[in-house]
Amino acid sequence: MSGTQAFEVRNLVFASGERFPALIDAETGVPDFEVTLYVLTQLRTRNLSASTLAAATRSVMFGCQVLECMGVDLQNRINQGKLLDLGEFDQLVDSFFWTQEKLRQALSQPTREPTSNRVQSLESVRKSRPVVDSSQIINADTAATRLLYFRDFLKWKVDRSLFALTTTHENYQSLNSAKEFMVDAINARMPKGSSKNDLDARQGLSSEETALLLESVKLNSDQNPWKSEFIRVRNRLIVHLLLNLGLRKGELLGIKVGDMNLENNELTIHRRADDFEDPRSVQPNAKTNARILYVDQELASALHAYLVRYRQSMGGARRHPFLFVANGSGAPMSIAALDAVFFDIRNKFPSKFERLSPHILRHTWNDKFSEVMDMHGVGEAKEEEARSYAMGWKPGSGTAKVYTRRHVRKKANEVSLELQARFSSLEKQ
């Protein structure tokens, strides 16, 4: 790859419905051959999801851009039987914490002189690192994921070159040693995650926040962020489905009209990877198991009204089976459009819903689920079994713990206060 600023990741949709993310030259529209070959032969064959393939492709693009920013001509290095030195590995890993915007800014600066034959001291490399403010830094987990994908791409790229050489070639042994050194050097510098600190982890909305959210999406509310009647009706349904059923946004956007049996108040959540009926290049999809969920009569009636009075009024909606459609075109609602719904709500209440997102409502559902289970005295094992089914998780997977932090903390604090009350108060001492 060269001139990587002109590349972008696009989803190609095959006739079978399969989504394949490709690194495309934005000027010519031609996919990068080497990266495409890597994704096809090393990742696609492992039956990974399209979103995982896209993340890997973006990581490889990011790494290639970092090397360009560093002035490293990787292919030239490989041809000489060498890769990066220690200082460059430090710089590479540091750069993987940058946001894409920060890297874009760095690439827009005058091109650095190639360093293929220039030896630098560790101290000079460290001093040359640009200062980056906190807003231009991503978390360690994301940086590590990026680096893992790029490390594997580099190893594959070197292995391809080694395969083309005979074992007696003058560069074979040095290049093979450089590859092993590179893998060890990157592994040694791999960013360590935050271990999902409970204090920083996402939690559901409070009762007051939930009440305000439901009030704001009422059709006749003065606080409703939207003007169009169709958008108000659609977005109100979206919020209620996410909040009442704890759906992921991919599950919500993947619902088809035929998935609903409103006579029995049933809604089936399907997992449909590479659905040929879905015209969206970025296909929303369920990450969890298929399941049948029940909706109450009020929500079933609202869904029926949306179908017969609003959805069918959008001409484009007749060309596809998906429940939620875009205003005007009637096309299936995109992930970006769903995210915009929550941006509008956050923008309407900037001091109240700073962290609001579709996934926060999934956490909120789990908080309320725990409260109802406690109210009915359901045991821990039965509660986890019921929660796993409703959320689409594999029984015994332990995923439930991610969504029960607030409730567990609340119960722990209640017990702590009760224990404190049993001891003598400070005033009596």
C-alpha positions as CSV (number, residue, x, y, z in Angstrom):
1,M,0.0,0.0,0.0
2,S,1.1,3.6,-0.7
3,G,-0.6,6.9,-0.3
4,T,-2.9,5.3,2.3
5,Q,-4.7,8.6,3.0
6,A,-6.7,7.9,-0.1
7,F,-8.0,4.5,1.1
8,E,-11.2,3.7,2.9
9,V,-13.1,0.6,4.1
10,R,-16.3,-0.1,2.2
11,N,-18.7,-3.0,2.5
12,L,-19.2,-4.9,-0.8
13,V,-22.5,-6.9,-1.0
14,F,-22.3,-10.1,-2.9
15,A,-25.3,-11.6,-4.7
16,S,-25.6,-14.2,-1.9
17,G,-26.1,-11.4,0.6
18,E,-22.6,-11.7,2.1
19,R,-21.0,-8.5,3.2
20,F,-17.3,-8.3,2.5
21,P,-15.4,-5.2,3.8
22,A,-12.7,-4.2,1.3
23,L,-10.0,-1.6,1.5
24,I,-10.8,0.7,-1.5
25,D,-8.7,3.3,-3.2
26,A,-11.1,6.3,-2.9
27,E,-9.8,7.8,-6.2
28,T,-9.9,4.6,-8.4
29,G,-12.5,2.5,-6.6
30,V,-10.1,-0.5,-6.8
31,P,-9.6,-2.7,-3.7
32,D,-6.0,-3.0,-2.4
33,F,-4.8,-6.4,-3.6
34,E,-2.6,-7.4,-0.7
35,V,-5.0,-6.5,2.1
36,T,-7.9,-8.1,0.2
37,L,-5.9,-11.3,-0.2
38,Y,-5.1,-11.3,3.5
39,V,-8.7,-10.9,4.6
40,L,-10.0,-13.4,2.1
41,T,-7.4,-16.1,2.9
42,Q,-6.7,-15.6,6.6
43,L,-9.9,-14.2,8.1
44,R,-12.9,-14.9,5.9
45,T,-12.2,-18.6,6.0
46,R,-12.6,-18.6,9.8
47,N,-16.3,-17.7,9.3
48,L,-15.9,-14.4,11.2
49,S,-18.8,-11.9,11.1
50,A,-18.7,-9.0,8.6
51,S,-18.3,-6.5,11.5
52,T,-15.2,-8.4,12.7
53,L,-13.7,-8.5,9.2
54,A,-14.4,-4.7,8.9
55,A,-12.6,-4.1,12.2
56,A,-9.7,-6.1,11.1
57,T,-9.5,-4.3,7.7
58,R,-9.7,-0.9,9.4
59,S,-6.9,-2.0,11.8
60,V,-4.6,-3.0,8.9
61,M,-5.3,0.3,7.2
62,F,-4.6,2.2,10.4
63,G,-1.3,0.3,10.8
64,C,-0.2,1.0,7.2
65,Q,-1.0,4.6,7.7
66,V,1.1,4.7,10.9
67,L,4.1,3.2,9.1
68,E,3.6,5.8,6.3
69,C,3.5,8.6,9.0
70,M,6.8,7.1,10.4
71,G,8.4,7.2,7.0
72,V,8.8,3.4,7.0
73,D,8.7,1.7,3.5
74,L,7.9,-1.8,4.8
75,Q,8.3,-3.6,1.5
76,N,11.7,-2.1,1.0
77,R,12.7,-3.2,4.5
78,I,11.4,-6.8,3.7
79,N,13.4,-6.8,0.5
80,Q,16.5,-6.0,2.5
81,G,15.8,-8.8,5.1
82,K,14.8,-6.5,8.0
83,L,11.8,-4.8,9.6
84,L,11.6,-2.3,12.4
85,D,14.1,-1.5,15.2
86,L,13.2,-1.2,18.9
87,G,12.6,2.5,18.8
88,E,10.3,2.2,15.9
89,F,8.3,-0.6,17.7
90,D,7.8,1.8,20.6
91,Q,6.6,4.5,18.2
92,L,4.3,2.1,16.4
93,V,2.6,1.0,19.6
94,D,2.3,4.5,20.9
95,S,0.6,5.6,17.6
96,F,-2.0,2.8,17.9
97,F,-3.5,4.8,20.8
98,W,-4.3,7.7,18.4
99,T,-7.7,8.4,17.1
100,Q,-8.2,8.2,13.4
101,E,-8.6,12.0,13.3
102,K,-5.2,12.4,15.1
103,L,-3.5,10.1,12.6
104,R,-5.2,12.0,9.7
105,Q,-3.7,15.2,11.1
106,A,-0.3,13.6,11.3
107,L,-0.5,12.3,7.8
108,S,-1.3,15.8,6.5
109,Q,2.0,17.1,7.7
110,P,5.0,17.1,5.4
111,T,6.1,13.6,4.6
112,R,8.9,12.4,6.8
113,E,12.2,11.2,5.2
114,P,12.1,7.4,4.8
115,T,14.1,5.7,7.7
116,S,14.9,2.5,5.9
117,N,18.7,3.0,6.1
118,R,19.0,5.5,8.9
119,V,19.9,4.3,12.4
120,Q,18.3,6.3,15.3
121,S,19.0,6.1,19.0
122,L,16.1,5.2,21.3
123,E,16.3,8.6,22.9
124,S,16.0,10.5,19.6
125,V,13.0,8.4,18.6
126,R,11.3,9.2,22.0
127,K,12.0,12.9,21.7
128,S,10.5,13.0,18.2
129,R,7.1,11.7,19.3
130,P,4.4,14.3,18.9
131,V,2.5,15.5,21.9
132,V,-1.1,14.1,21.9
133,D,-3.8,15.4,24.1
134,S,-6.3,13.1,25.9
135,S,-9.1,13.8,23.4
136,Q,-7.0,12.2,20.7
137,I,-6.4,9.0,22.6
138,I,-8.4,5.8,22.5
139,N,-8.7,3.2,25.3
140,A,-6.2,0.4,25.8
141,D,-8.6,-2.4,24.8
142,T,-9.3,-0.8,21.4
143,A,-5.6,-0.1,20.8
144,A,-4.8,-3.7,21.7
145,T,-7.4,-5.1,19.3
146,R,-6.0,-2.8,16.5
147,L,-2.5,-4.0,17.2
148,L,-3.4,-7.7,17.3
149,Y,-4.9,-7.5,13.8
150,F,-2.0,-5.5,12.4
151,R,0.6,-7.8,14.0
152,D,-1.0,-10.8,12.3
153,F,-1.1,-9.0,9.0
154,L,2.6,-8.1,9.2
155,K,3.5,-11.7,10.1
156,W,1.4,-12.9,7.1
157,K,3.0,-10.4,4.8
158,V,6.5,-11.4,5.8
159,D,5.6,-15.1,5.5
160,R,4.5,-14.5,1.9
161,S,7.9,-13.0,1.1
162,L,9.7,-15.9,2.8
163,F,7.7,-18.3,0.8
164,A,9.0,-16.7,-2.4
165,L,12.6,-17.2,-1.3
166,T,14.7,-20.3,-1.1
167,T,16.1,-21.2,2.3
168,T,19.6,-20.5,1.0
169,H,18.7,-17.0,-0.1
170,E,21.0,-14.4,1.5
171,N,18.0,-12.6,3.1
172,Y,16.0,-15.6,4.2
173,Q,17.5,-16.2,7.6
174,S,17.7,-12.6,8.6
175,L,14.1,-11.9,7.5
176,N,12.8,-14.9,9.4
177,S,14.7,-13.8,12.5
178,A,13.3,-10.3,12.0
179,K,9.8,-11.7,11.8
180,E,10.2,-13.6,15.1
181,F,11.7,-10.5,16.8
182,M,8.8,-8.4,15.5
183,V,6.1,-10.7,16.9
184,D,7.9,-10.8,20.3
185,A,8.5,-7.1,20.3
186,I,4.8,-6.3,19.6
187,N,3.6,-8.8,22.1
188,A,5.8,-7.4,24.8
189,R,4.4,-3.9,24.1
190,M,0.7,-5.0,23.8
191,P,-1.5,-2.5,25.6
192,K,-3.1,-3.9,28.8
193,G,-6.8,-3.3,29.1
194,S,-8.6,-1.8,32.1
195,S,-10.0,-5.1,33.2
196,K,-13.5,-3.7,32.8
197,N,-13.4,-1.5,35.9
198,D,-16.8,-1.7,37.5
199,L,-16.7,2.0,38.5
200,D,-16.3,3.0,34.8
201,A,-18.5,0.4,33.3
202,R,-21.8,1.3,31.5
203,Q,-24.9,1.1,33.7
204,G,-28.6,1.6,33.0
205,L,-30.7,4.7,33.5
206,S,-32.0,5.7,36.9
207,S,-35.7,5.7,37.5
208,E,-35.8,9.4,37.1
209,E,-33.9,9.3,33.8
210,T,-36.1,6.6,32.5
211,A,-39.3,8.6,33.4
212,L,-37.9,11.6,31.6
213,L,-37.0,9.6,28.5
214,L,-40.5,8.1,28.3
215,E,-42.1,11.5,28.8
216,S,-39.9,13.0,26.1
217,V,-41.0,10.5,23.4
218,K,-44.7,10.9,24.1
219,L,-46.4,11.9,20.8
220,N,-48.0,15.1,22.2
221,S,-45.1,16.0,24.5
222,D,-43.6,19.5,24.2
223,Q,-40.2,18.0,25.0
224,N,-40.4,15.6,22.0
225,P,-37.3,16.3,19.9
226,W,-39.0,15.6,16.5
227,K,-41.5,17.6,14.4
228,S,-42.7,14.9,11.9
229,E,-45.6,12.8,13.1
230,F,-44.1,9.7,11.4
231,I,-40.8,10.2,13.1
232,R,-42.4,10.7,16.5
233,V,-44.5,7.5,16.1
234,R,-41.5,5.5,14.8
235,N,-39.0,6.7,17.4
236,R,-41.4,6.3,20.3
237,L,-41.8,2.6,19.3
238,I,-38.0,2.2,19.0
239,V,-37.4,3.5,22.5
240,H,-40.2,1.3,24.0
241,L,-39.0,-1.8,22.2
242,L,-35.4,-1.3,23.3
243,L,-36.4,-0.4,26.9
244,N,-39.1,-3.1,27.3
245,L,-37.3,-6.0,25.6
246,G,-33.6,-5.1,26.1
247,L,-32.8,-5.6,22.4
248,R,-29.5,-4.8,20.8
249,K,-29.8,-2.2,18.1
250,G,-28.8,-4.8,15.4
251,E,-31.7,-7.0,16.6
252,L,-34.1,-4.1,16.5
253,L,-33.2,-3.0,13.0
254,G,-33.2,-6.6,11.8
255,I,-36.9,-7.2,12.7
256,K,-39.1,-8.0,9.7
257,V,-42.8,-7.5,9.5
258,G,-43.2,-11.3,9.3
259,D,-41.4,-11.7,12.6
260,M,-44.4,-10.3,14.5
261,N,-47.4,-12.4,15.4
262,L,-49.5,-9.6,17.0
263,E,-52.5,-11.8,17.5
264,N,-50.5,-13.8,20.0
265,N,-48.4,-10.7,21.1
266,E,-45.2,-12.5,20.0
267,L,-42.1,-11.1,18.4
268,T,-39.3,-13.4,17.1
269,I,-35.7,-12.2,17.1
270,H,-33.8,-14.0,14.4
271,R,-30.1,-14.1,13.6
272,R,-29.7,-13.5,9.8
273,A,-26.1,-13.0,8.9
274,D,-25.7,-12.0,5.2
275,D,-29.4,-11.7,4.5
276,F,-29.9,-11.3,0.8
277,E,-33.2,-9.4,1.4
278,D,-31.3,-6.7,3.3
279,P,-30.1,-3.9,0.9
280,R,-28.0,-2.1,3.5
281,S,-24.3,-2.4,2.9
282,V,-23.7,-2.4,6.7
283,Q,-26.2,-5.0,7.8
284,P,-27.6,-4.7,11.3
285,N,-27.6,-8.2,12.8
286,A,-28.3,-10.1,16.0
287,K,-25.1,-11.1,17.9
288,T,-27.1,-13.4,20.2
289,N,-29.4,-16.4,19.8
290,A,-32.8,-16.4,18.2
291,R,-35.7,-16.3,20.6
292,I,-39.4,-15.6,20.9
293,L,-40.3,-12.6,23.1
294,Y,-43.7,-11.4,24.2
295,V,-45.0,-7.8,24.1
296,D,-47.9,-6.5,26.2
297,Q,-51.2,-5.5,24.6
298,E,-50.4,-1.8,24.6
299,L,-47.2,-2.3,22.7
300,A,-48.7,-4.8,20.3
301,S,-51.5,-2.3,19.5
302,A,-48.9,0.5,18.9
303,L,-46.9,-1.8,16.5
304,H,-50.1,-2.6,14.6
305,A,-51.0,1.1,14.3
306,Y,-47.5,1.9,13.0
307,L,-47.7,-0.8,10.4
308,V,-51.1,0.0,8.9
309,R,-51.1,3.8,9.3
310,Y,-47.5,4.9,9.0
311,R,-45.1,2.3,7.5
312,Q,-47.2,1.5,4.5
313,S,-47.5,5.2,3.7
314,M,-43.8,5.2,2.8
315,G,-43.7,3.9,-0.8
316,G,-40.2,2.4,-0.5
317,A,-41.2,0.3,2.4
318,R,-43.1,-2.1,0.1
319,R,-39.9,-3.1,-1.5
320,H,-38.5,-4.8,1.6
321,P,-39.7,-6.7,4.7
322,F,-38.0,-4.7,7.5
323,L,-40.1,-3.1,10.2
324,F,-38.4,0.2,10.8
325,V,-38.0,2.5,7.8
326,A,-36.4,5.8,6.9
327,N,-38.7,8.8,6.7
328,G,-39.4,9.7,3.1
329,S,-37.6,7.0,1.2
330,G,-39.1,4.1,3.1
331,A,-35.7,2.3,2.9
332,P,-34.7,0.0,5.9
333,M,-33.5,2.2,8.7
334,S,-29.7,2.3,9.0
335,I,-27.5,1.9,12.1
336,A,-26.4,5.6,11.6
337,A,-30.1,6.7,11.5
338,L,-30.8,4.8,14.8
339,D,-27.8,6.4,16.4
340,A,-29.1,9.8,15.3
341,V,-32.3,9.2,17.2
342,F,-30.4,9.0,20.4
343,F,-28.2,12.0,19.4
344,D,-31.3,14.0,19.1
345,I,-32.5,13.1,22.5
346,R,-29.1,13.8,24.1
347,N,-29.0,17.1,22.3
348,K,-32.5,18.0,23.6
349,F,-31.4,17.2,27.2
350,P,-27.6,17.7,27.3
351,S,-27.4,17.8,31.1
352,K,-29.6,14.7,31.5
353,F,-28.7,12.1,28.9
354,E,-25.0,12.6,28.3
355,R,-24.4,8.9,28.0
356,L,-27.7,7.8,26.4
357,S,-27.5,5.1,23.7
358,P,-29.4,2.1,22.5
359,H,-27.2,-0.2,24.6
360,I,-27.7,1.8,27.8
361,L,-31.4,0.8,27.5
362,R,-30.3,-2.8,27.4
363,H,-28.5,-2.2,30.7
364,T,-31.7,-0.5,32.0
365,W,-33.8,-3.5,31.1
366,N,-31.4,-5.7,33.0
367,D,-31.6,-3.5,36.1
368,K,-35.4,-3.6,36.1
369,F,-35.4,-7.4,35.4
370,S,-33.2,-7.9,38.6
371,E,-35.6,-5.8,40.7
372,V,-38.7,-7.8,39.5
373,M,-36.9,-11.1,40.1
374,D,-36.0,-10.0,43.7
375,M,-39.6,-8.9,44.2
376,H,-40.8,-12.4,43.3
377,G,-38.1,-14.2,45.3
378,V,-36.6,-16.0,42.3
379,G,-33.4,-17.9,43.0
380,E,-30.1,-16.9,41.5
381,A,-29.9,-19.9,39.2
382,K,-33.4,-19.5,37.8
383,E,-32.9,-15.8,37.4
384,E,-29.8,-16.2,35.3
385,E,-31.5,-18.9,33.2
386,A,-34.4,-16.6,32.5
387,R,-32.2,-13.6,31.8
388,S,-30.0,-15.5,29.4
389,Y,-33.0,-16.6,27.4
390,A,-34.5,-13.1,27.2
391,M,-31.2,-11.6,26.2
392,G,-30.3,-14.4,23.7
393,W,-27.2,-15.6,25.6
394,K,-25.9,-19.1,25.8
395,P,-27.0,-20.6,29.2
396,G,-24.1,-20.5,31.7
397,S,-22.0,-18.1,29.6
398,G,-21.6,-15.7,32.5
399,T,-22.6,-12.7,30.3
400,A,-25.3,-11.8,32.7
401,K,-22.7,-10.4,35.1
402,V,-21.8,-7.6,32.7
403,Y,-25.4,-6.3,32.9
404,T,-26.1,-6.7,36.7
405,R,-23.4,-4.4,38.2
406,R,-25.8,-1.7,39.4
407,H,-28.2,-4.1,41.0
408,V,-25.4,-6.1,42.7
409,R,-23.9,-2.8,44.0
410,K,-27.3,-1.7,45.2
411,K,-27.9,-4.9,47.1
412,A,-24.4,-4.8,48.6
413,N,-24.9,-1.3,49.8
414,E,-28.3,-2.1,51.3
415,V,-26.7,-5.0,53.3
416,S,-23.8,-2.8,54.3
417,L,-26.2,-0.1,55.7
418,E,-28.2,-2.8,57.5
419,L,-25.0,-4.1,59.2
420,Q,-24.0,-0.6,60.2
421,A,-27.4,-0.1,61.8
422,R,-26.8,-3.1,64.0
423,F,-23.7,-1.6,65.6
424,S,-23.8,1.2,68.1
425,S,-24.0,4.6,66.6
426,L,-21.3,7.1,67.1
427,E,-23.6,9.4,69.1
428,K,-24.1,6.7,71.7
429,Q,-20.4,6.1,72.2
